[in-house]
Amino acid sequence: MAFQRTELPHRGVPMLLSIIALCVVGTVLAGWLFGVEVLVRGAPYRAAMVPSTAISFALLFSGILIHLQRSAPRGAVLACAGIAAAVALTNSIVIPLGNGGLDVLAESRAFADRMSPGTIAGILVAALGLAGLCSPRLNRAEVPMLSGTAGLSGVLAVLFVHDFHRGSPWALPVVEAMSIYTAACLLALYAALLLIALDPSAERQSFKETGRG
């Protein structure tokens, strides 16, 4: 029973957060596919979660679900983290050139709809934390814990001061194009990383693997 009580917050909660987040990003992608604006913005004049952001989150949360399996393939988790990071990095290269990143093909996209610099940074930090879960040399906790703590602090700060309406005087420039859906997904992602990193059973398993190496 003690094991089950310990396991619930460290495995059950991240799994639940990941499933809910995957439903959210799936809904956003359906909104882009069928042209339902409320599904991608939440309300008129708000920033939208663009398809590339939704795909990045789908990869990261899928990586968490894969990691939570009893015999998780490290390669699959690393692939999810790497591809999500590559999407974010590609957007960071394309955006300064005056385009909409990887989302230029979304016909209903407004000019301001793009992956914001804050979203790019958030995805990269989360991808680093997810990749860290697969590294026994890092105790499978240090990098995810740092990523989760830093990311959670940043997202909470954004939620307290940022207005998610496009063109609002209260919008922070670095996250002006960030959607409320994006902020919520980042919050869930960092919380899941922290819970997994704090799992005592994972730490014991990591110590055993390091000792065998």
Buried (B, 14 or more C-beta within 10 A) or exposed (E): EEEEEEEEEBBEBBBEBBEEBBEBBEBBBEBBEEEBBEBBBBEEEBBBBBBBBBBBBBBBBBBBBBBBEEEBEBEBBBBBBBBBBEBBBBBBEBBEEEEBBBBEEBEEBBEEBBBBBBBBBBBBBBBBBBBBBBBBEBBBBEBBBBBBBBBBEBBEEBBEEBBBBBEBEEBBEBBBBBBBBBBBBBBBBBBBBBBBBBBEEBBEEBEEEEEEE
